[in-house]
Amino acid sequence: RTAQDVASSLVESVKTARKLTPEEKAARDKKYEEDIKSEKARRVSSLLNSSGIPKRHRVATVNRAGPWNDALSGILAIIETGFLVALVGTRGNGKTQIAVEVVKAFADREVSSRYKTVMQLLMEIKTCYRADAEDSEETVINDLAKVSFLVIDEFAKRGETDWENRVM
């Protein structure tokens, strides 16, 4: 159900509230709360779907223990302060999953995020240089600047050309 449906249901419930028994009122209130939770879950799911996070990371089971959890907890503690975080480490120690968990935390707060690998970002910008390009480099960058949390992953996998260095 949409937010408008929930609101209409609430208005209708208010009109008939005086006629309801206590049990009916409790059932109505429970249904309303379920509708609100369902609507929020839909919005959160939509934010996660549009974030671009890799599916395998989205569904991964996370062991929240040890240094990995300490890093995640530290990032989540500053989530609303405006921040820049660089996760640096060897391959396979969970940097991407930490970033995905932060994206999930933002989605739960109904705040937009975007995940891109550095190659996805560079390729998106390069398409702007084609003669038939619909977007400009500025448009691509401005679209990324609109989200509250941006993940640029696999930074070490770029070619480190002068152009890539300037773009980054």
C-alpha positions, 0 to 999 in steps of 0.5 A, spaced: 500 500 500 502 507 498 502 512 503 496 515 500 492 509 501 495 508 509 493 516 510 486 514 507 485 508 511 487 512 517 482 518 515 476 513 515 478 510 521 478 516 525 471 517 522 468 511 525 473 511 531 467 512 536 463 506 533 469 501 534 469 497 540 476 497 544 478 490 541 476 493 534 480 499 535 486 495 537 486 491 531 485 497 527 491 500 530 495 494 529 493 494 522 495 501 521 502 500 525 503 494 520 501 498 514 506 503 516 512 498 517 510 495 510 510 502 507 517 503 510 520 496 508 518 498 501 521 505 501 528 502 504 528 496 499 527 501 493 533 505 496 537 499 496 535 497 489 537 504 487 543 504 490 547 499 486 550 495 491 552 488 489 547 483 490 552 478 493 554 483 498 547 485 499 544 478 501 551 476 505 551 474 512 555 478 516 559 476 522 559 482 527 565 481 531 572 483 532 576 488 528 571 488 522 565 490 527 569 495 530 571 499 524 563 498 522 561 501 529 566 507 528 563 509 521 556 508 524 557 512 530 559 518 525 554 517 520 550 523 521 556 528 522 558 529 514 564 525 513 569 522 508 572 515 510 577 511 506 577 503 507 584 501 506 587 494 506 588 487 502 583 484 498 578 480 501 578 483 508 571 486 508 572 493 505 566 492 500 561 489 505 563 494 511 561 500 505 554 496 504 552 495 511 553 503 511 549 503 505 544 499 509 544 503 515 542 509 511 537 506 507 534 504 514 534 512 515 531 513 508 537 516 506 539 515 499 546 512 497 550 510 491 555 504 490 560 504 484 566 501 482 571 506 480 571 503 473 564 504 473 564 511 474 570 512 469 566 509 464 560 513 465 564 519 465 567 517 458 561 515 455 560 523 456 565 524 450 561 521 445 558 525 440 551 522 441 552 523 449 546 525 452 549 527 459 555 531 460 561 530 465 558 535 469 551 531 469 554 525 471 558 528 477 552 532 479 548 526 480 553 523 484 553 529 489 546 529 490 546 522 494 548 522 501 553 517 501 557 515 496 561 509 495 567 508 490 570 501 490 576 498 487 580 504 487 586 501 486 584 497 480 584 503 476 590 505 471 592 511 474 592 515 468 593 522 468 586 523 466 583 518 471 587 521 477 584 528 475 577 525 475 578 522 482 
